[in-house]
Amino acid sequence: MNRRPHRRCGAIAALSVALLLSSCAPGGTAVKGAAGGGGLGDPLFPALGNGGYRVSHYGLDLDYDVAKQHLDGTATITAKAGKDLRSFQLDLEGMTVTGVRVDGADAGFSRKGHKLVVRPTAGIGKGEEFRTTVRYRGTPQEMRDEDGASEGWVKTADGAFVAGEPAGSMTWFPGNNHPSDKAAYDFRISVPQGYTAVANGQLRSKRTVDGRTTYEWHNPEPMASYLATATIGTFDVQESRTPQGLPLYVAVDPKEAKASRKALARLPEILAWATKLFGPYPFSSAGAIVDHTPDRIDWVALETQTKPVYAGAPDTETVVHETAHQWFGDSVTPKTWRDTWLNEGFATYAEWLWEEREGGRTPQEQFDALYDSDEDHPRWEFPPGTPDGPAEVTGTPVYERGAMVLQQLRNAVGDETFFSILKEWPAKYRHASADSADFIAFCQDRTDEDLTELFDDWLFGDGQPEWEYDAAA
């Protein structure tokens, strides 16, 4: 994600959810098994996500009336039980649920807060794959972070700008809303003729019948729920391929077309440059969505998988940032929201490398400029590896000091080892989730230098670390 400069960006406050779960099916027959827990105990968002199962695939069938701002949805969720289940939970904020079926049979369900509790007529055995179909409708509501920033299904003058970090995906589809549970996605989105619906992955088909156009998108690689999008509007669309043959789909609101042209024209070049640094591009397609959003949208972009969404015309550095996220954040996804520096630190460092490539400052010079600034600057307010609360998940230290951690790592291990880490890390955890401990162990295995003090001071230490750089060393 790329927020407005010098802005502490919050997220929804952690919700505590106490749910009374029935041990009986709708007809009163006792069902064996445990209740799948609500919330995965994330250190920043403990109520997000759900226990007892893992999702392998989402099939989202959406019909959106732009004029009435009404959504009719059917979500088909394929998952595997991690234990014997008599019930399980999904995250869904607002919307009216009109029916739930599990493996083709009607299931009982109830709502409390953003939790949808599902009670199948028969228990689900540990290791069993099961399919849940949820029918729902209503007017999706955007979510507000603690500081007023918007996420989720954000209405625009001609549709919706859909971005979900950290929790907003549950405003428009039910799911296991935590980055540690990734799945493949298929989207079928119907909109009024003349509108475009853009989602992750590749466009499989587009057809218009009786004034409605249906877009079918296929995203085969695992994706965290916060990276899903179904952005709707009137867009100028360009479909092409990079010189390496990668399909590109770029959708730009006409109001932002002129200002976006220069940066987006460099997308194939940026992808080729990033591939040399970070290894093979991790997905089967790429692109961008540039929307014209309301003034209240006080952030810049989100790295929605395969097609970052930009809340207005991006500059080249922002395109570099969001492109780097396809490796760091999208393919390698944080296990918890406390590990977000692994997304933002790498993407910010990619900007530093790009600036050097373009004849600007070196990463060390950018590090020095940040280090020599006011010691009371927000970048020193908390350690990037241990943000204390949801308001800090995308705070300045996560970005800037996260990148500074990487420059200190480079100084410690040398360029050869450092740039091999930039390739080997996303290769090892391709399409998986990882945390700070994984990264520290990964780096330590590749050097004889003891990195303990480096990470203790720069990733986990309070305040501005003491440090003096010897340029001649």
N, C-alpha and C positions, 0 to 999 in steps of 0.2 A: 504494500500500500504506500501511497505517497500523499501525505497530508500537507496542508498549507504550512509554509515555513514558520518556525518559532511558535508553534501552537501545540499545547499539551492536549492530546486527544483522548477522551475517555471512552468508555464502553459501558454497556448496561451493567448495573450493579448486580452482583451475584444474588441469585434468588434462592431462598431456602424453601424447599417443597416437602410438605408432609402429606403423603397420600395414603388413604386407607384402602387397601386392596382386598377385593373379595377372593375367596378361594373356591368359588363356585362358578360354573358356567351359567349363561343366561337362563337356562331351563332349570337350574337348581342342582344339577348333577355335580358331585365333587370332582375336581380336577386336580391331579397330582402334579407336584413340581413346585418350584420356588417362584416368587414374584421377581421379575426383572427390575433392578433398581433404577430409580430416576436420578440422574446426575452421576458423573464419573469422577467426582472429587477433584476436578481441575483446581489448581491453587488460586486462580484468578476468577474462574467462572464455575463454581462447584455444581451448579444446577444444570449446566449444559451437558448434553449427551445422556446416554442411558446404558445400563448394564444388562448382561445376560445374552447378548447376541452381537454379531457383526454383520454389516450389510455388504453385499457383493454387487447389487445393481438397483438403480432407481429408474423406473419408467414413469415419466411425468407427462400427462395428457392435459393440456391447459387450453382453455377457451376464454379469451379476454375481450370484453366489450369496452373499447376505449372511451366512448362517450359516457357510458354509465359507470365506468371504473369498476366493473364487476368481473370477477374471476370465477369460472367453474373449473374445478380440477379433479383429476383422478390420479393418485399416486400408487404405483405398484412397486412394492419394496421386497426384494429377494434377500433373505438373510439366513445365517446359520446360527443355531442356538449354541451358546457356550455352556449351558447347563440345562437340566430339566426345567421347563417353564410352564407355569399355569397362567401367567400374565406377563406383559411387557409394556414398555412405554415408548412413545415417540414425542419429539418436540414439535409443537405447532402453536403459534401465537395468533390469537384471533381466529377468524374464519369459522364457518358453521360446518360441522361434520354431519353428513347425512347418512353415512353407512360405512361399516367396516366388515371385511371378509378376510378370513385366514384360510388359505388352501381351498378356496371356493365355498367355504361355509360361513354363514353369518356369525359374527362375533360380537360379544358385548363390549361396550366402551363407555368411558366416562372422562370428564375434563376437570382439571384443576390447574389454574395458572396456565403455563405454556406446556403442560404435560397432557398428552392423550394416552389414557390407560386402556389397553386392549386385552380382553379376556376371551381366548379362543374356546370353542365348545369342547375341544379335546386338548390335552396337554401336548407340549412339544418336547420331544426327547433331546437330550444333549447330543450335539453333532448333527441333528437333523436340519435340512434346508427347508425353509417355509416361506410362503409368499403372502404378503399382506396387501390388500387393496383398500385404500381410503378414498372415499368420495367426499368432496368438500366444496364450499362455495362462499362467496361474500366479497367484500371490498378489502383487499389487502392493505394493511396499514404500515407505514414506515415506522421504524424504531428510532428512538433518540438515545444517543449516548449521554453520559452524565453532563457533558458541556454543551449539549444541544445539537451536536452533529447528527446527521441523518444516515440511516442505512436500511437495508431491506428493500421493500417494494416502494420506491420513491416516485410519486406521480410527477409527470412532466406535462407540458402543454400538449404534447402529441403522443402520449403513451406512458411509459414507465422506465425509469433508470434503476436497474436491479443489481445491487451489490451487497454482499452479506457479511463482511468482517466487522465484529467477530460472531455475531449471533443472528444476523438478519435473514438468513435463508429460511428460518422457520416462520417468517411472515407470509411465505407463499407456497411452501410445501412441507409436509411432515417428514421427519427423518431423525437420524441419530446425529444430532447437531454438535459434533466435536471433531477437531482436526485429526484425532487419532484413528477415526474410522472412515476409511476412504472406499469409494465404490465407483463402478462404471455408471454412465448415465445415458439414457435416451430421452429426447424431448420431442413432443408433438404439440405445436403451439398454433392455435387458430386465432387470427386477427382480422379486422375488417380489410377488405381489398384496398390496396394503396399503402398499407402499413407493412413494415418489416419486423419480424421477430428473430432476434439473434441469440443463439445459445452457444454452449461450449462444443468443441469438436468440429466435425465436418457436416456440411449440409447434404443430407441424403435425398431430399425431394422438396419440391415446392409446387403446390397446385391450388388453383382457385375454382371454387364452386359456389354458385348462388351468393356472390358478393363477399365470400369469406376465403382468405388465403391461409393455407396450412403449411407450416414449415416443420420438417423433421430433421433433427440434429442427432448425431451419434458421437458420443465421447467414450471411446473404448478403454482409455487408461484410467486407473484409479484417481479419484478426485475427492478432496475434502468438501463438505457441504458449503462452507463459506466462500468457496471459489466458483460456485455455480451461478449462472446468470440466465435470464430470459428477458433481455432488454428489448423494449418495443417502441417503435417510433417511425418517423418518415426519414429514411436514410438514403444517401447516395452510396451505392455498393460497388466495390471493385473486387473481382475475383481474379487471381493470378497465381503464379508459382515463382518461387525464388529460383535463382540460377541452379541451385542444388535439387530442385524439383519439389520442394515443400509447398503444399497448397496454402495460399493466403486468402483470407476473407476480411476485408476492411469495410466497415459501415460507418459513415460519417453524417451527422446531421448537417443539412445544407448551410445552416447558420454558422457552423464551425469549419466549413470546408476550406476556405481560403487560408485561415490561420493555421490549419492542421497540415497543409500540403507539404511543407518543407520537412517537418519532422517525420511524417509517415512515409515519405519517399525514401527515407534512409532505413526503413525497417528491414529490408532484405540484407543490407550491409551490416546492420547491428546484429542480426541473427547469425550471420557468417562469422563476425568477429567474436561473438559470445561462444559460438561452437568451438572455435579454436582455443579459447581460454578454459571453458567449462566442460568440454566433451560433447558428444552427440546430443542434438536437440531431443528432449525426452518425449515429445508428443508427435502425433501424426498430422498436425495442422497448426497454423499460427494465424495471427491477424490482430485486429483492433476494433474497438467500438468507441466512437467519439460522440457523445450526446450533448445536447444543449439543456443544461439543468437549471433548476430554480436557484436563485441567489442564496438560499439558505444552505445549499450544499457547500460546506466549508472544508472541502478536501479536494484532492487533485485526481487520484486514480486508484484503482484496485487491480491486482494481478489476476483477475478471473482467468481460469485455466484456458490456454490456447488463444484467448482474445481479451487482453486487458481492457477494462472499461475506463474511459477518461471523461471526467465531468467538465468538459470543455476542451478546447484545442490544447494538445500537449506540446511542450518543447522537446528537443532531441534528448536532453538529459533524462527527462521523465520517461520517454520511450525506452531508453537504455535501462533505467531502474526497473521498470515493469517487465522488460524482456528478461533481465537477469533472474527475476523471480520465477520464471518458468522452470529453472533449475532449483533455485533456493526458495522454497516456500510451497511451490506447486508439486514438483516431482518429489523433492525431499521436504516433507511437511513436518512442522513441530508436533511433538507428542502432547505437549500442553501449551496453553497460551503464555506461560512463563518463558517459553523457549523462542519467542518471536524474534529475538535478536538474530537468530540463525537465518531468518528471512531478511530482515531489514538491514542488518549489518553487512551481509554479503551484497545486497542490492545497492546499498550506498557505496560500498567499496568498488563495485562495478562502475558507478558514476565517476569515482576518482580515477580509475584506470582509463576510462573513456576520455576524461579531460586531458590526461597526459598524452594519450594517443593523438588528440586534436591540437597538440602543441601548447597546452596549458600547464598548470602546476602538476608536479609529481604527487603520488599519494603521500610521500613523506612530508612534502611541503604543505599539503592540506592538513595532515595530522598536526604539524607544528602550529599552523594558524589556529586550529581549534584548541590545542593545548595551551597556547600563550594568551588566550582570551581570559576574560574575567572569571575568577575562580567561583563566583556566585552564579555563573551561567546555568540555565536549566539542564545542560548536558551532564552536570555533576550531581544532580539532585538524588539519583538513586542508581544502583548498579544495574547494567543492562541485563545481567543474568538472573536477577531476583527482583523484578518489579513487584511492589507490595500489593497492588490492587488493580481493579479493572481500568481505572483512570490512567494507569501508567502503561497499558499494553502497547500503545503506539506513541509513547512519549519520546522526547528528544534523545535521551540516552540510548534508547533501543536502536536508533538509527546511527547517530554520530559516534557515540562511544562504542557501539557495536562494531562499526567500521574501524575504529581506533584499535580495538582488540586484534583485528586481523592484521593491521599494519605492525603492531608489536609482535605478533606471531611471525610475520615475515622477517622482521629484524632478528628474531631469535633463531629461526631455522634456516634462513637464507633463501634466496630466490628459487633455486632449483627445487627444494623440498616444498616451499610454499606454493608454487604454481602447480606442482604435482598434486598437492592437497586440493586445489581448486577444481581439478578434474576427477580425482579419485573419490572424494567425498560424495558428490552427486551420483557417481557411478555405483558406489557401494549401497547407498540408500535410495536408489532409483525407485520411484513410485511407492516409497515406504515413509515411515515417520521416525524421527530421531530427536534426541534432546541434547542438552549441553554436555551431560556426562558422556554420551556417545561421541560427541565431537572432540572433547578433551582427550579421551582414550584413543581415538582415531589419530589425532595429531601426535600424541606422545609415542605411539607405536612407530612413527616415521622419523624420529629424531633421537639422538643421544642426549640432547639438551633436556634438562629438567624444566618442564613448563609449569610446574605447580605455582610458583610465585607469580608468574605472568598472569595466569588465569585468576588466581586469588585476588590480585590487585586490580586488574583491569576489567574483569568480568563480574566479580563478586564483591569487590571492595567498595566501601563507602567513600564518597568525596573524590577529590582529584588526586590520583596517585602521584607520588613523587617519582620524577623521572628526568633524566638528562640525556640528550641524544648526542653522541659523538659522531659527527659527519665523516670523520676520517677513519672510523673503525671499519 
